[in-house]
């Protein structure tokens, strides 16, 4: 769905208001949604647009969502959180990892081999946030959805099978925890938002990147590297996302429109979003397969070597967060229990 389509719907609503009186104008609310991926990528097309359409329909046109993909309202992806707090945008989708240290508790889901699948882990993420984060780290935001992507994997110029194959490799990782993970394995990690990955690969700024399959099609990663390393039924890592609204904008809504927002947000929506991301791994993988790229699927024995190489990351994170006053060990155990409880 494009901005033009959204604005066209807005014109239709405006025409209806002219016909039926000015009261309709007083009821209409326009919300600007801003995010960093191109409009045709999986999450905008199959998650954010779906949410926007449902909210518009459930509000009977009283809420209108204007879509601004690919940072069309200006700024850089790490600025999205402040944009929604300051009211530059009314709704944003972004990664806590783009602002390291701001939402430290969310990193618990990014620890190595933590997640089972994106649907279960996303539901657990929302539940843990309700238990601990909403009035603390998320206090400045009206949270709409919290989710993770499907299993992360390595996309590289040269084949990667063992952790030692990363020695000296210039690798883009998405978050602070994943940067620590791959640095521990010998890579030279380079931080950048995901839209910068294609140019960085094409210019040799990086030799590899770690992202889930689903985003590789929009970024055309399969055309830039030939090797893709999967971890079988395991997930080496995932990254967390937040989908949030300006609190003042939400608070200003009449109660019935607040209910529309609330009914389309929360644990079920978060689980849906995570599932969609993982479901779209398969078609993106097939694109790379059809191109004849080298898809390396590690055996359980090979995965165990990666598990051993990453074993210290969880303990180091607990120690670091405990020093900052967090009961990090308990948070890790609660996150694991919620993921297990939601995994079917």
LINRAWO-V35375 format. One line per field, one symbol per residue. ss: DSSP state (H for helix, E for strand, - for the rest). psi: psi as a letter, one per 40 degrees, with the letter a starting at -180 (. if undefined). burial: + if it has 9 or more other C-alpha atoms within 8 Angstrom, else -. Layout:
BEGIN
ss: ???
psi: ???
burial: ???
END
This chain:
BEGIN
ss: --HHHHHHHHHHHHHHHHHH--HHHHH-EEEEEE-------HHHHHHHHHHHHHHHHH----EEEEEE--------HHHHHHHHHH----EEEE-HHH-----HHHHHHH-------HHHHHHHHHHHHHHH--------EEEEEEEE----EEEE------HHHH---EEEE--HHHHHHHHH---EEEE--HHHHHHHHH-----EEEE-HHHHHHH-HHH---EEEE---------EEEEEEEHHHHH---HHHHHHHHH---HHHHHHHHHHHHH-HHHHHHHHHH---EEEE--HHHHHHHHHH-HHHHHHHHHHHHH----HHHHHHHHHHHHHHH--
psi: hidddddddddddddddddeiedddddhhhhhhhieiideiddddecdddddddddddefedhhhhhgiffeeiaideeddddddeedidhihahdeeghedgdddedeeihfdicidddddddddddddddddecdedeihhdihiiiahiihhidiihdideeehehhhhididddddddddeeihihhiideeddddddeedieiihiiddedddefdeediehhhifbeihdiiiiiihiihdddddeiidddddddddeiadddddddddddddeddddddddddeeihhhhiiddddddddddededddddddddddeeigddddddddddddddeh.
burial: --+--++--+--++--+------+---+--+++++++++-++++++++++++-+++--+-+++++++++++-----+--++-+++---++++++++++++--+--++++++++++++++++++++++++---++--+++-+++++++++++++++++-+++++-+++-+++++++-+++++++++++++++++---++-++----+++++++++++++++++-+++++++++-++++++++++++++-++------++-+++-++++-++++++++++-+++-++-+++---+-++-+---++-+++-+++-++--+++-++-----+--++-+++-++--++-
END
